[in-house]
Amino acid sequence: MKYKKIFPILLLLLSFNFYGQHENMKEKKEQIKALKVAFLTTELNLTTSEAEKFWPIYNLFDDKQFELRHQKMKSFMRRMNDGSLDQITEKESNSFLVQIEETEEELFFLRKKFVQNLREIFPSVKILKLKKAEEDFNRKLLQQYRNKAHKK
């Protein structure tokens, strides 16, 4: 009798917890994006005119890149992380390899188109600076994550 009353309450509390975690992740993603915007703007020394042209192109590229990396590779990553990779068949592994190759190719062509679009608004030197600034940002972010994990 008590379980019938407690179970719905427990489910409700768990759903709030999962919702809170999702919101927390979404918030952290937005914070990282804001830091990245500030970092790239500073590193590239963007003028107002350049920024107006650059950010829509960059945001579209970044969103598509995220989608390719996270949505298309989701089933593969799930399989890799659940420990069943040792039991995978040759046919399944070939299928995953093809999927990875296709995704990497899509990423390559996406990056290539992105650079072509940037050439219309930036000199080549600034495009190279963007590449370096992205790598620097990612390196700093990873270092902060490592430092934070190390302190725990």
N, C-alpha and C positions, 0 to 999 in steps of 0.2 A: 504494500500500500504506500509506504513512504517513498519507495523508488519511483513510483508513478508521478509523484509530486516533485521529487528532487531532480529527476532526469531532464525535464524541460528547462528547469532553471539552470542546470549545469550546462546544457547545450547553449542556452542564451549567453551565459558568461563566457563560454569558450568562443562563441562567434564574435563577441565584443573584443576579446583578446586578439583574435586573428585580424579583425578589422583594424584594431589599433596598430598592430604590427605592419599591416599594409600601408596605413596612413603614415606611419613613421618612416617606412622605406621611401614612400613617395616624397615625403618632406625632405629626406636626406638627398634624394636624387635632385630635387629642385635646388637645394643648397649647393650641391656640387656643380650644377649647371650655372648657377649665378657666379660662383667662384671662377669657373672656366671662362665665362664671358668677360669678367673683369680682367683676368689674367691675360687672355688673348688680346683684348683691346689695348691693354698696356704694352704688352710685348710687341705688338704689331704697330703701335703708335698710329691707330686708325684716326683718320679725319672724320668729321661728321658725315660727309658725303660718302666716303668709303664704307663707313659703318652701316649706313642706310642700305647700301647695295650688298654688302658682305653678309650681314646676319641672316637675311631671309634665305640666301643660298646655303650658308653654313648649317642653319637649323634644319633645312630640308635634307641635306646630305647626312647630318648627324642622326636624324630620325630614321631615315632609310637604312643607314648603317646599323643602328641599334636593332631595328626590326629583323634585318638579315641575320645578324649574329645571335640574337636571342630567340626569335620566334622560329626560324627555320631549323635551328640546331637543337631545339628543345628536346625532341624525342631522342636524338643521339646522346645528349648530355644526361638525360634521365637514365638511359641504358648504361652509360659509362659509370654513373655514380651509384647505381643500385647493386653493383657487384655481380651482375649477370654477364659481364663481358666475356668471362671465361667459358660460358656456355653458348655463346653466339655461334650460329652456323656460318659456313663460308658464304652462302648466298646473302644472308643478312649483313655480314661484314662488308661484302662487296657493295651492297646497296647503300650502307652508311658511307663508305668511301666515295661513292659517286655523289651522294648528297653533300658531303664536305667539299669535294672538288667543285661542284656546281655553285655552292655558296661562296667559296673563295673566289671563283671566277666572277660572280656577280659583284662581290665586294671590289674586285680589281676594276671592273668596268664602271662601277659607281664612282670610285675614287678618280678614275681617268676623266669622266665627265665633269666631276666636281672641279678638277684642276683646269679643264677647258673653260668652264664657266668663270673661274677666278681670273683667268688670263684676260678676260674682257674688262676687269675692273682694277687689277693689280699688276705691277711689274713682276717679273719672275723672281726677283730677289725677295719680295714680300711673301710670295707663295712658299718659298723655301723657309723663310722665317716662321711662317705659320706651321709648317711641318715640324720644325724644331720646337716651337712653342707648345704644340700639342704633346710632343714627347716629354718636354720638360714638365708640363702640367701633370701628365700621367705619372711621371717618376716621383714628383713631389707628393701627389695624392697617395701613391703606394707607400712612400716613406712615412707619411703621417699615419697611415693605417698600421704599418709595422710597428711604429713607435707606440701607438695606442695599445696594440695587442701585447706588446712587450711589457708595458707598465702594469697590465692586469695580473 
